[in-house]
Amino acid sequence: MTSSTKSSISSKAMRPVDAIPLAVFRFVLGVTYWFWTTGYLVEGRWQILFQQPLMLFKYGGFEWVTLWPGDGIWWHFQIARVAAVCFAIGLLTRCSAFVLSFSMTHVLLVERQIYNNHDYLLACTAMLCVFLPCNCAASIDAWIDKRPTVIQ
């Protein structure tokens, strides 16, 4: 590879890009999380899976992860649902992404039987969004900070 090819690739890779596709991704991910939490709350799965069983199956090394006392798991899903709405509209985006990732990871670690690959993917994607500039466009954070919709 010649030096002119390297500089051409470098200049193309480092040019500013529009943040709207990332905003659409943020919205879709937030709505997906909202449906995930609402499914647990409306269908009563939070009681069936977390309050009625006498024993939960844990991952080796994660036996220390326990359920919240009382109706804490219900509050867990309510907080995650609020975080999903905040993430979708772009309010406190990084904090909301962290809460979503933590909530999904906690649910996956508390009960091994409900593991799904797509749930793990959602948890990893939300954690990735903590570090991505998901709040640059079409978000309340961008409106408050008056940011441009171009990622530099």
ChimeraX attribute file (.defattr): number of C-alpha atoms within 10 A of each C-alpha:
attribute: neighborCount
match mode: 1-to-1
recipient: residues
	/A:1	5
	/A:2	7
	/A:3	8
	/A:4	9
	/A:5	10
	/A:6	11
	/A:7	11
	/A:8	11
	/A:9	11
	/A:10	11
	/A:11	11
	/A:12	10
	/A:13	10
	/A:14	9
	/A:15	9
	/A:16	12
	/A:17	12
	/A:18	14
	/A:19	19
	/A:20	16
	/A:21	12
	/A:22	18
	/A:23	22
	/A:24	15
	/A:25	14
	/A:26	26
	/A:27	22
	/A:28	14
	/A:29	20
	/A:30	26
	/A:31	18
	/A:32	15
	/A:33	27
	/A:34	22
	/A:35	14
	/A:36	17
	/A:37	23
	/A:38	17
	/A:39	14
	/A:40	17
	/A:41	18
	/A:42	9
	/A:43	10
	/A:44	12
	/A:45	13
	/A:46	20
	/A:47	15
	/A:48	11
	/A:49	14
	/A:50	19
	/A:51	17
	/A:52	9
	/A:53	9
	/A:54	6
	/A:55	9
	/A:56	16
	/A:57	12
	/A:58	17
	/A:59	15
	/A:60	9
	/A:61	7
	/A:62	10
	/A:63	12
	/A:64	11
	/A:65	14
	/A:66	14
	/A:67	18
	/A:68	13
	/A:69	8
	/A:70	9
	/A:71	13
	/A:72	11
	/A:73	19
	/A:74	19
	/A:75	13
	/A:76	19
	/A:77	23
	/A:78	17
	/A:79	16
	/A:80	25
	/A:81	25
	/A:82	18
	/A:83	25
	/A:84	29
	/A:85	17
	/A:86	21
	/A:87	33
	/A:88	29
	/A:89	20
	/A:90	26
	/A:91	20
	/A:92	15
	/A:93	26
	/A:94	22
	/A:95	15
	/A:96	27
	/A:97	30
	/A:98	19
	/A:99	24
	/A:100	29
	/A:101	25
	/A:102	17
	/A:103	20
	/A:104	23
	/A:105	16
	/A:106	16
	/A:107	21
	/A:108	19
	/A:109	21
	/A:110	22
	/A:111	19
	/A:112	14
	/A:113	13
	/A:114	13
	/A:115	13
	/A:116	10
	/A:117	9
	/A:118	9
	/A:119	18
	/A:120	15
	/A:121	13
	/A:122	18
	/A:123	24
	/A:124	16
	/A:125	15
	/A:126	26
	/A:127	19
	/A:128	15
	/A:129	24
	/A:130	18
	/A:131	11
	/A:132	13
	/A:133	14
	/A:134	29
	/A:135	27
	/A:136	25
	/A:137	25
	/A:138	22
	/A:139	24
	/A:140	19
	/A:141	18
	/A:142	17
	/A:143	15
	/A:144	9
	/A:145	10
	/A:146	11
	/A:147	15
	/A:148	14
	/A:149	18
	/A:150	12
	/A:151	15
	/A:152	10
